[in-house]
């Protein structure tokens, strides 16, 4: 049997830990906290006996101690007694006067005497204006109240209190901590960064400060600095915290990593793992994703690939989407964490929503009421499932996310009237369903880019290495999608990067594209006529010699006014076949394939073996195009006595019906689902040609497509070596 190879190409016609990052309201230990009930009341009796027979400063100090003992019982009736004693202790000049004032206001806040609590915290700052602790206490009060319904005005008031604290004492670390947290809550990331840096001046090992610094850098789109700050924070964090940040625990499941395993990890590596567990496993057998993900190294690589697929700037050394995820974790912890209860904000239902979908576009808070105006909710954009149960005597909090990618609402309720929010039943189902379909939703910064981006690649044998060529085209459009002309005053910046299997960047290039790279100008430079019937586009390519292995190509294209788009390709560069075995390169689909004249002014990128070739990465042709060109190389063809090869080449086009998915490249294709187009197929019988300097045959062909109606097609190329042995 003669050696035969088939190539397929698709073308188309149009360690330590911390409790939480949130502000703590933890009080110093109360006197009596470690006593038994009998011991506590015995001490109360003895101190009250002394209290009745003293006056002045000593009496005020005793009142402070008795109030602490009553508060340590944690009974409501004793809190009221404690407030009476504290009223007397606050205004006397004794050592515990400040703590008495703080304890009085804090007790009122716990009892939900909010107006009294605020008044007493403000009074504390008036009595002790030079003490930063008084302003910190007021800031903590406002921050705690703001967290109840994410009240931006209250967060702003907390910020002002913390600002007064740092003005009173610039070395007071709790003041800088509270100021940084308040500013992150307000999404005021510039000042938050400054406050985090100030905190580090006084507490260099403060893990929370590094976290807030990282989140602030992300908010300012300073991604390299953000990565360094988060690296410092995570190096100081516990394994449990690192598992959430670095491994996506609780947010990225094995199901989300399945596609990363299938197309992003070197197949030979997966085969080795499968063979270790299933000795009979062979090439082409179905890979058990759950089994290979049990390998820690594979899971970490799959997670990296998952984040790569989310990233809109894939050529960068840092992953912006992962950093945005980390920033959201910090925000969730600041807004919903409870340091006193050792509860991380991302473990709460609202915190998980923040991490997955960001902050809501708008919120509605409804106090307990017998009637809710659902029509008004709908008018304002609330989108809740029809089966949502809306209780009438509970606090209601509605979050709505509205973007081109998603529009939905979440309902949280509170029957305690104390901001102990829980997700309503259908909201729980909504959150689970959306998390299963898409772990996280990010703003797409390429959605408004005023150009399209198409990328393709082809691999060619060059001795032990492979020459891999990457092609990119950009079609300029306005904000309505209409084609526009190129303005050389603002070229497009193209950044190429190639990463190996260990995610080390092994190559990086920058290019500026001007109008000389427009397909129309390149076509005319080759001496051909540009019809102008189709939208023009910029064209560029990158070539690299790569050893066999697994690689990722990333490309980012941007300009100040046209925005940004990114794309990436995962590529497996195969090893060379045994000597004498027929091999073909990938196919390159092109709009032009003509002999090259050295006098022609065209970039060398588009010249290959004395031919000028203009690839079409999108695989698209206009309705007026009559011919599609295809370029490929054949290796190890046998030669006759005159060192000439002797082979057959056939081209056949198949129409892809709607609903049928086909791979872009590959030697295996089920043609039974495709519609063969007759008489479009062409066969060149018994072709004879010499060899290129590298010892392979260079081949270009023309395929007539003028009679094809719009749609998707597969071009099948078959080479038969007539001199090969059976």
C-alpha positions in Angstrom: 0.0 0.0 0.0 1.3 3.4 -0.9 2.0 5.9 1.9 -0.9 8.4 2.2 -1.4 11.3 4.6 -4.5 13.5 5.0 -4.5 17.1 6.3 -7.6 19.0 7.4 -8.3 22.7 7.5 -11.5 24.6 8.1 -12.4 27.6 6.0 -15.4 29.8 6.2 -17.2 32.2 4.1 -18.5 35.3 5.9 1.9 30.1 57.4 0.7 32.3 60.0 -2.9 33.3 59.7 -5.3 36.0 60.8 -9.0 36.0 61.5 -10.2 38.4 58.9 -9.2 41.5 57.0 -12.3 43.4 58.3 -12.1 45.9 61.1 -12.3 44.3 64.5 -14.4 45.6 67.3 -12.9 43.2 69.8 -12.9 44.6 73.3 -10.2 44.1 76.0 -11.0 41.3 78.4 -13.5 42.2 81.0 -12.9 41.8 84.6 -14.7 38.7 85.7 -14.6 37.0 82.3 -12.6 34.1 83.8 -14.6 33.8 87.0 -17.3 31.4 87.8 -20.8 32.7 88.4 -20.5 32.4 92.1 -17.1 34.1 92.1 -18.4 36.9 89.9 -21.4 37.8 92.0 -19.3 37.5 95.2 -16.9 40.1 93.8 -19.9 42.3 92.7 -21.3 42.2 96.3 -17.9 43.1 97.8 -17.2 46.0 95.3 -20.7 47.4 95.7 -20.2 47.5 99.5 -17.1 49.5 98.9 -18.8 51.7 96.3 -21.5 52.7 98.7 -18.9 54.1 101.2 -16.6 55.9 98.8 -16.8 59.0 96.6 -14.9 60.9 94.0 -12.3 59.3 91.7 -12.2 56.1 93.8 -16.0 55.7 93.5 -15.8 56.2 89.7 -13.0 53.5 89.4 -15.1 51.1 91.4 -18.1 51.8 89.1 -16.0 50.9 86.1 -15.0 47.6 87.7 -18.6 46.7 88.8 -19.9 47.5 85.2 -17.3 45.1 83.8 -18.4 42.3 86.1 -22.1 42.8 85.2 -21.2 42.8 81.5 -19.3 39.6 81.9 -22.5 37.8 82.8 -23.7 38.5 79.2 -27.3 39.0 80.4 -29.5 41.8 79.0 -30.7 43.1 82.4 -27.1 43.3 83.6 -26.1 45.4 80.6 -28.6 48.0 81.6 -27.1 48.0 85.1 -23.7 48.3 83.7 -24.7 51.3 81.7 -25.8 53.1 84.9 -22.4 52.5 86.5 -20.5 53.5 83.4 -22.4 56.8 83.2 -20.8 57.7 86.5 -17.4 56.5 85.6 -16.9 58.2 82.2 -16.5 61.8 83.4 -14.2 61.3 86.4 -10.5 61.6 85.9 -9.3 58.2 86.7 -7.1 55.7 84.9 -10.0 53.7 83.5 -12.0 56.8 82.3 -11.2 56.2 78.6 -12.1 52.5 78.8 -15.3 53.3 80.6 -16.4 55.7 77.8 -15.4 53.1 75.2 -17.2 50.3 77.0 -20.4 52.4 77.5 -20.7 53.2 73.8 -19.8 49.7 72.8 -22.4 48.2 75.1 -25.0 50.6 73.7 -24.1 49.5 70.2 -24.5 45.8 71.1 -27.9 46.5 72.6 -28.8 48.3 69.3 -29.1 51.7 71.0 -27.5 53.0 67.9 -28.2 56.7 68.4 -26.8 56.6 72.0 -23.8 54.6 70.9 -23.0 57.1 68.2 -23.4 60.0 70.6 -21.2 58.4 73.2 -18.5 57.5 70.7 -18.5 61.1 69.5 -18.4 62.3 73.1 -15.4 60.1 73.7 -13.5 61.9 70.9 -14.5 65.3 72.4 -13.2 64.2 75.9 -10.0 62.7 74.5 -9.3 64.6 71.2 -5.6 64.0 71.2 -5.9 60.2 71.9 -6.0 58.3 68.5 -7.9 55.5 70.2 -11.0 57.6 70.6 -11.2 58.3 66.9 -10.4 54.6 66.1 -13.3 53.6 68.3 -15.6 56.0 66.4 -14.3 54.7 63.1 -15.0 51.1 64.2 -18.6 52.0 65.2 -19.3 53.6 61.8 -17.5 50.8 59.9 -19.6 48.1 61.8 -22.8 49.9 61.0 -21.9 50.5 57.4 -21.2 46.7 56.9 -24.8 45.9 57.7 -26.1 47.0 54.3 -22.8 48.2 52.7 -23.8 51.9 53.4 -21.2 54.0 51.5 -22.1 57.1 53.5 -21.3 55.2 56.7 -18.0 53.9 55.2 -17.1 57.5 54.3 -17.9 58.6 57.9 -15.6 55.8 59.2 -12.9 57.0 56.8 -13.1 60.5 58.3 -12.8 59.1 61.9 -9.8 57.1 61.0 -8.3 60.1 59.2 -8.6 62.0 62.5 -6.9 59.2 64.3 -3.8 59.2 62.1 -3.7 63.0 62.4 -3.7 62.6 66.1 -0.9 60.0 66.0 0.8 59.0 62.7 2.4 56.0 64.4 -0.9 54.4 65.6 -1.1 51.2 63.5 -4.8 50.5 64.2 -5.7 53.9 62.7 -3.9 53.1 59.5 -5.4 49.7 59.4 -9.0 51.0 59.8 -8.3 53.8 57.2 -7.1 51.2 54.6 -10.1 49.0 55.2 -12.5 51.9 54.9 -10.9 53.1 51.7 -11.1 49.6 50.2 -14.8 49.4 51.2 -15.2 52.7 49.3 -13.2 51.4 46.3 -10.9 54.4 46.8 -7.8 52.4 45.9 -5.2 55.2 45.6 -5.5 56.4 49.2 -6.0 52.8 50.3 -2.6 52.0 48.9 -1.0 54.9 50.8 -2.7 53.8 54.1 -1.5 50.2 53.6 2.1 51.4 53.1 1.9 53.5 56.2 0.7 50.5 58.1 3.7 48.5 57.0 6.0 51.3 58.3 4.9 50.4 61.8 4.1 46.7 61.4 6.4 45.3 58.7 5.0 41.7 59.0 1.4 42.7 58.9 -0.1 40.1 56.5 -3.4 42.0 56.1 -1.5 45.1 55.1 0.2 43.3 52.2 -3.2 41.9 51.2 -4.9 45.3 51.2 -1.9 46.7 49.3 -2.2 44.0 46.6 -6.0 44.7 46.3 -5.3 48.4 46.0 -2.7 47.8 43.2 -5.3 45.7 41.3 -7.9 48.5 41.7 -5.3 50.9 40.2 -4.5 48.4 37.4 -0.9 48.1 38.6 -0.7 44.4 38.1 3.0 43.7 38.5 3.1 45.6 41.8 -0.1 43.7 42.9 1.5 40.4 42.2 4.5 41.2 44.3 2.3 42.4 47.2 0.2 39.3 47.1 3.2 37.1 47.0 4.5 38.7 50.2 1.1 38.2 51.8 0.6 34.6 50.8 4.1 33.7 51.9 3.0 34.7 55.4 -0.4 33.1 55.2 -1.7 29.8 56.5 -2.2 26.8 54.2 -5.9 27.2 54.5 -5.7 30.8 53.2 -3.3 29.9 50.4 -5.6 27.1 49.3 -8.4 29.6 48.7 -6.1 32.2 47.0 -3.7 30.0 45.0 -5.9 26.8 44.4 -9.3 28.4 44.2 -10.7 26.2 47.0 -14.4 26.6 47.2 -14.6 28.5 43.9 -13.0 26.4 41.2 -14.1 22.8 41.1 -12.6 19.8 39.2 -15.4 20.1 36.6 -14.1 23.6 35.7 -10.6 22.1 35.2 -11.7 19.3 32.9 -11.4 21.3 29.7 -8.0 22.7 30.8 -6.8 19.1 31.2 -8.1 18.0 27.8 -6.6 20.8 25.7 -4.0 22.5 27.7 -1.8 19.8 29.1 0.8 17.8 27.2 -1.0 14.6 26.0 2.1 12.5 26.5 2.1 13.5 30.2 -1.5 12.5 30.6 -0.9 9.2 28.8 2.0 8.4 31.3 -0.2 9.1 34.3 -3.0 7.0 32.9 -0.6 4.1 32.1 0.6 4.2 35.7 -2.9 3.5 36.9 -4.2 1.6 33.9 -1.4 -0.5 32.3 -3.6 -1.3 29.3 -4.2 2.4 28.5 -3.3 3.2 24.9 -3.0 6.2 22.7 -6.5 7.6 21.7 -8.2 6.1 24.8 -10.4 8.4 26.8 -8.5 10.2 29.6 -10.0 9.9 33.1 -10.0 13.6 34.1 -10.8 12.9 37.7 -7.9 10.4 37.9 -5.3 12.7 36.4 -6.4 15.6 38.5 -5.6 13.6 41.6 -2.0 14.3 40.6 -1.1 17.5 42.5 1.2 18.8 39.8 -1.4 18.2 37.1 -4.1 19.9 39.2 -1.9 23.0 39.7 -1.1 23.1 36.0 -4.8 22.7 35.1 -5.6 25.5 37.5 -3.0 27.7 35.8 -4.5 26.9 32.4 -8.0 27.7 33.7 -6.8 31.2 34.8 -5.0 31.6 31.5 -8.2 30.9 29.6 -9.9 33.6 31.7 -7.1 36.2 31.2 -7.7 38.9 28.6 -4.0 39.9 28.6 -2.5 36.5 28.0 1.0 37.7 27.0 1.6 39.3 30.4 3.8 37.7 33.0 1.0 38.2 35.5 -2.5 36.9 35.3 -4.9 39.9 35.6 -8.0 37.8 36.1 -6.4 35.8 39.0 -5.3 39.0 40.6 -8.9 40.3 40.2 -10.1 37.2 42.0 -7.6 37.8 44.8 -8.8 41.4 45.1 -12.4 40.2 45.4 -11.4 37.8 48.2 -9.9 40.8 50.0 -13.0 42.9 49.4 -15.3 40.1 50.6 -13.2 39.7 53.7 -13.2 43.4 54.5 -16.9 43.8 53.9 -18.3 40.5 55.4 -15.5 39.1 57.6 -15.9 38.9 61.3 -12.5 39.0 63.1 -14.2 38.5 66.5 -15.8 35.3 65.3 -12.8 34.1 63.2 -15.1 34.1 60.1 -13.6 34.9 56.7 -15.7 37.1 54.5 -15.5 34.8 51.5 -17.3 32.0 53.5 -20.5 34.0 53.8 -23.2 33.9 51.1 -22.7 37.6 50.3 -19.0 37.2 50.3 -19.1 34.3 47.9 -21.3 36.5 45.6 -18.7 39.2 45.7 -15.9 36.8 44.8 -17.8 35.2 42.0 -19.5 38.1 40.4 -18.0 41.2 41.9 -19.9 44.0 43.7 -23.5 44.3 42.5 -24.5 46.9 40.0 -27.2 48.2 42.4 -28.8 47.2 45.7 -32.2 47.7 47.2 -32.7 47.6 51.0 -36.3 47.2 52.3 -37.0 47.4 56.1 -39.6 45.0 57.5 -43.0 45.8 55.8 -46.2 44.1 55.0 -46.1 45.2 51.4 -43.3 45.1 48.9 -43.8 46.9 45.6 -42.6 44.2 43.2 -43.6 46.2 40.2 -41.2 49.0 41.3 -38.5 46.4 41.8 -39.0 45.1 38.2 -39.0 48.7 36.9 -35.7 49.3 38.6 -34.2 46.3 37.0 -34.6 43.5 39.6 -34.6 40.1 38.0 -35.7 37.4 40.5 -37.1 34.0 39.6 -41.0 33.9 39.7 -40.9 31.3 42.4 -38.9 33.6 44.8 -40.5 33.7 48.3 -40.5 37.3 49.7 -41.2 37.3 53.4 -43.3 40.3 54.6 -41.9 40.8 58.2 -38.2 40.5 57.5 -35.5 42.9 56.3 -34.9 42.4 52.6 -31.7 43.1 50.6 -31.7 42.7 46.9 -28.5 42.6 44.8 -28.7 43.0 41.1 -26.0 42.2 38.5 -26.6 43.7 35.1 -24.1 43.4 32.2 -24.1 42.0 28.7 -22.9 38.7 30.0 -25.5 38.3 32.8 -28.6 40.0 34.4 -29.9 38.5 37.6 -30.7 39.4 41.1 -30.1 37.8 44.5 -32.4 38.2 47.6 -31.0 38.1 51.1 -33.4 38.2 54.2 -32.9 38.9 57.9 -35.6 37.8 60.4 -33.5 39.0 63.4 -33.4 42.6 62.3 -29.7 42.5 63.3 -28.2 42.1 59.8 -27.8 38.4 60.0 -28.4 37.9 56.3 -29.2 34.6 54.6 -29.9 33.8 51.0 -33.5 33.1 50.1 -34.2 29.6 48.8 -34.3 30.3 45.1 -31.3 32.6 45.4 -29.4 29.7 46.8 -30.3 27.7 43.7 -29.5 30.6 41.4 -26.0 31.0 43.0 -25.3 27.2 42.7 -26.5 27.0 39.1 -24.4 30.1 38.0 -21.4 28.9 39.9 -21.6 25.5 38.2 -21.9 27.0 34.8 -19.2 29.7 35.3 -17.2 29.9 38.5 -16.6 33.6 38.2 -17.7 36.5 36.0 -15.3 39.3 35.1 -15.7 42.5 33.2 -14.6 41.9 29.6 -12.2 44.8 28.8 -12.1 43.8 25.2 -15.9 44.0 24.7 -15.6 47.5 23.3 -12.4 47.1 21.3 -12.7 48.7 17.9 -11.1 45.9 15.9 -11.5 42.1 15.4 -8.6 39.7 16.1 -8.1 36.3 14.5 -5.1 34.0 15.2 -3.9 30.8 13.6 -0.7 28.8 13.5 1.1 26.2 11.4 4.1 23.9 12.2 6.8 23.0 9.7 9.6 20.5 10.2 13.2 21.9 10.3 15.5 19.0 11.3 15.2 18.1 15.0 13.3 21.3 15.7 10.1 22.6 14.3 9.4 26.1 12.8 6.1 27.3 14.2 4.5 30.3 12.5 1.8 32.3 14.2 -0.5 34.5 12.1 -2.8 37.3 13.3 -5.2 39.6 11.4 -7.0 42.7 12.8 -10.0 44.2 11.0 -10.5 47.8 12.2 -14.1 48.8 12.9 -15.9 51.7 14.6 -18.0 51.3 17.8 -20.9 50.2 15.7 -18.9 47.5 13.9 -18.5 49.3 10.6 -15.1 49.0 8.8 -12.9 52.1 9.1 -9.6 53.2 7.6 -6.2 52.9 9.3 -4.7 56.0 10.8 -0.9 55.8 11.0 -0.8 58.4 13.7 -2.0 55.6 16.1 -0.5 52.3 15.2 -1.7 49.1 16.8 0.8 47.6 19.4 1.1 43.8 19.1 2.8 41.9 21.9 3.7 38.2 21.3 4.8 35.8 24.0 5.6 32.1 23.9 5.5 30.0 27.2 6.8 26.5 27.6 5.0 23.7 29.6 6.4 25.1 32.9 4.9 28.5 32.0 8.3 30.1 31.6 8.2 32.8 29.0 10.8 31.8 26.3 10.1 34.5 23.7 8.6 37.9 23.7 8.2 40.4 20.7 6.7 43.8 20.3 5.5 45.2 17.0 3.8 48.4 15.9 1.5 47.9 12.9 0.8 50.7 10.5 -1.0 50.9 7.2 1.9 49.2 5.3 0.7 45.9 6.9 -2.9 46.3 5.5 -3.8 43.3 3.4 -4.7 45.7 0.5 -1.2 47.2 0.5 0.5 43.8 0.8 -1.6 42.5 -2.1 -0.6 45.4 -4.3 3.0 45.0 -3.2 2.9 41.5 -4.6 1.7 42.9 -8.0 -1.9 41.7 -7.5 -5.1 43.7 -7.7 -7.0 44.5 -4.5 -10.6 44.3 -5.2 -11.7 46.3 -2.2 -15.0 44.4 -2.0 -14.1 43.1 1.4 -13.2 44.9 4.6 -9.4 45.6 4.8 -7.4 44.2 7.7 -3.9 44.4 9.2 -1.8 41.3 8.9 1.3 40.1 10.9 3.0 36.9 11.9 5.7 35.6 14.2 8.0 32.6 13.6 9.9 30.6 16.2 12.0 27.4 16.2 10.8 25.2 19.0 11.9 21.8 20.2 9.3 19.1 20.7 7.0 19.9 23.6 3.9 21.7 24.8 3.7 25.5 24.4 1.3 28.4 24.8 1.3 31.3 22.4 -0.2 34.5 23.7 -0.9 37.7 21.7 -2.2 41.1 22.9 -3.2 43.9 20.5 -4.0 47.4 21.8 -4.0 51.1 21.1 -5.0 54.0 23.3 -8.2 54.8 21.5 -9.2 51.4 20.0 -8.9 49.3 23.1 -7.5 45.9 23.6 -8.0 42.3 22.5 -6.0 39.2 23.5 -5.9 35.6 22.3 -3.9 32.5 22.9 -3.2 29.1 21.4 -2.1 25.9 23.1 0.3 24.0 20.8 1.8 20.5 21.0 5.0 20.4 18.9 5.5 16.7 18.0 8.8 14.9 17.7 10.1 14.1 14.2 8.8 10.8 12.7 11.1 7.9 11.9 13.3 8.4 8.8 11.5 7.6 5.6 8.0 8.0 7.0 5.9 10.4 4.9 4.9 13.6 6.9 3.1 16.7 6.0 3.2 20.2 7.6 0.0 22.0 8.7 -1.9 23.7 6.0 -1.8 27.5 5.6 -4.9 29.1 4.0 -4.0 32.2 2.0 -5.6 34.9 -0.1 -2.5 35.3 -2.2 0.2 32.7 -3.3 2.3 34.2 -6.1 6.0 34.1 -7.2 8.1 36.6 -5.3 10.1 39.2 -7.1 13.0 40.7 -5.0 12.1 44.1 -6.3 8.7 43.9 -4.6 8.5 45.9 -1.4 7.0 43.5 1.1 8.0 42.4 4.6 10.1 39.2 4.6 7.5 37.6 6.9 5.3 37.0 3.9 8.0 35.4 1.7 8.6 31.7 1.7 10.7 29.8 -0.8 10.4 32.4 -3.5 6.6 32.8 -3.0 4.7 35.6 -1.6 2.0 34.3 0.7 -0.7 36.3 2.6 -2.3 33.9 5.1 -5.8 34.4 6.3 -5.9 33.5 10.1 -9.7 33.8 10.2 -10.1 31.3 7.3 -12.6 33.7 5.8 -13.3 34.7 2.2 -15.7 37.2 0.7 -18.6 36.3 -1.6 -16.6 37.8 -4.5 -13.5 35.6 -4.0 -13.1 33.0 -6.6 -10.0 31.2 -5.4 -8.6 30.0 -2.1 -4.8 29.3 -1.9 -3.3 26.6 0.3 0.3 26.1 1.2 1.9 23.1 2.8 5.2 21.1 2.9 5.8 17.4 2.4 8.7 15.5 4.0 10.4 12.2 3.4 9.0 11.7 -0.1 10.9 9.1 -2.0 13.0 10.2 -5.0 13.7 8.6 -8.4 17.2 8.3 -10.0 17.1 11.9 -11.0 16.2 13.0 -7.4 12.7 13.9 -8.4 9.6 13.1 -6.3 6.5 11.4 -7.8 3.2 11.8 -6.0 -0.5 12.5 -6.2 -2.2 15.5 -4.5 -6.0 15.8 -4.1 -8.1 18.6 -2.7 -11.6 18.0 -1.6 -14.1 20.4 0.0 -16.9 19.3 2.4 -19.7 21.5 3.7 -20.2 21.5 7.5 -23.9 21.3 8.3 -25.2 23.4 11.2 -24.8 21.9 14.6 -21.8 19.8 13.6 -18.5 20.6 15.3 -15.2 19.8 13.7 -11.6 20.3 14.9 -9.6 23.0 13.2 -6.7 20.7 12.5 -6.2 17.0 12.7 -5.7 13.9 10.8 -8.7 12.1 12.0 -12.1 13.4 10.8 -15.5 11.7 10.6 -16.6 12.6 7.1 -19.9 10.9 7.5 -21.4 14.1 9.1 -20.2 16.3 6.3 -21.6 17.1 2.8 -19.1 16.4 0.0 -19.0 19.2 -2.6 -18.9 18.1 -6.2 -17.2 18.9 -8.5 -15.1 21.2 -6.3 -12.4 18.5 -5.6 -9.2 18.7 -7.6 -6.6 16.0 -8.1 -3.1 16.5 -9.4 -2.0 13.1 -10.6 1.7 12.0 -10.8 3.2 15.4 -9.9 6.9 15.6 -10.2 9.0 18.2 -8.4 12.4 18.7 -6.9 13.3 19.4 -3.3 13.7 22.6 -1.3 17.2 23.2 0.2 16.1 21.6 3.4 15.1 18.4 1.6 11.4 18.7 1.5 8.8 19.5 -1.1 7.1 22.9 -1.1 3.6 22.8 -2.4 0.9 25.4 -3.1 -2.5 24.9 -4.6 -5.5 26.8 -5.8 -9.0 25.8 -4.9 -11.9 27.3 -6.7 -14.6 28.5 -4.2 -16.6 30.9 -6.4 -19.6 28.6 -6.6 -19.8 27.9 -2.9 -22.6 29.5 -1.0 -21.9 31.1 2.4 -21.2 28.7 5.2 -18.5 26.6 6.9 -16.4 24.2 4.9 -13.6 21.6 5.5 -10.7 21.5 3.0 -9.2 18.0 2.9 -5.7 17.6 1.3 -4.4 14.1 0.6 -0.9 13.3 -0.6 0.0 9.9 -2.0 3.7 9.0 -2.5 3.9 6.9 -5.8 7.5 5.9 -5.2 7.0 4.7 -1.6 7.2 1.1 -0.8 4.1 -1.0 0.0 
